[in-house]
Amino acid sequence: LYSIQAGLKLSAQRYERFHPPRPALYGNWTVEDFARDGKDVPLYTEPDRWRLVQFVKPGSLRIEQMAGAWKTYDLILDMERKTMTLGPPGSALSFQQPEKDVLLLEGQVEGRRVRAKLRKMPLIRRTT
């Protein structure tokens, strides 16, 4: 019985390590509107404009830029205060979610003031 119990416990720990819980804002979010330092940045005008934001792993935020480069940040997400603290230090965003699939971000990232409107991408698309 001890062997069975130890095996089940080890299996549960391994499952949790390879299948962590999804973050609260899980998914891919397209960046519809983006402003940096108070100026709107239209699509395809700057290579470092945000194109896509991902919340896939707990404690991590990934941003795809228009040129295709990815930046990954450590993330501390506070759903009650509606704040995100990003690593490196000094990067923090507040957010609002006026609709289930819309996320508004505002704050500092790498010393620059940013504002973005994100829309959640559907995970499954049905064809008719």
C-alpha positions, -999 to +999 in steps of 0.1 A: +000+000+000+029+024+008+043+018-027+010+026-044+005+057-023+041+069-030+036+062-067+003+081-068+018+111-050+048+112-073+025+110-104+004+139-090+035+160-085+047+153-120+013+161-135+012+195-117+047+203-129+039+196-166+003+209-165+003+240-143-030+258-137-039+284-164-033+320-155-064+342-149-061+360-183-051+328-202-048+330-239-036+350-269-047+387-271-043+407-303-033+444-298-059+465-315-047+499-303-013+508-290+002+541-277+037+548-265+047+579-246+013+595-254+015+589-291-006+564-310+015+538-329-005+525-359-001+489-372+030+482-392+047+516-385+073+506-360+090+472-356+088+472-318+050+480-317+031+452-299+012+428-321+002+400-297+002+394-259+002+359-245-007+347-210+001+310-212+023+301-183+016+312-147+041+340-138+049+349-174+038+374-200+050+373-236+047+401-262+052+397-299+064+428-317+055+437-353+089+426-365+083+391-351+106+393-321+092+381-287+099+396-253+091+376-222+086+392-188+082+377-153+046+385-142+030+391-109-008+394-116-030+409-089-066+404-101-081+422-070-061+454-076-061+449-113-023+454-116+005+436-133+041+439-121+066+429-148+102+420-145+125+438-151+118+460-120+101+493-128+076+479-152+040+478-141+006+480-157-029+485-145-057+469-164-094+470-169-116+444-185-148+462-197-159+431-216-150+394-213-128+395-244-114+431-241-084+441-219-072+477-215-036+481-203-019+513-191+014+519-173+052+517-177+072+491-195+110+493-196+108+530-187+083+540-214+046+549-209+023+525-228-014+522-233-030+492-252-063+478-261-063+440-264-089+416-277-088+379-269-084+356-298-108+326-298-091+293-291-114+274-315-129+287-346-159+270-360-165+269-398-200+269-412 
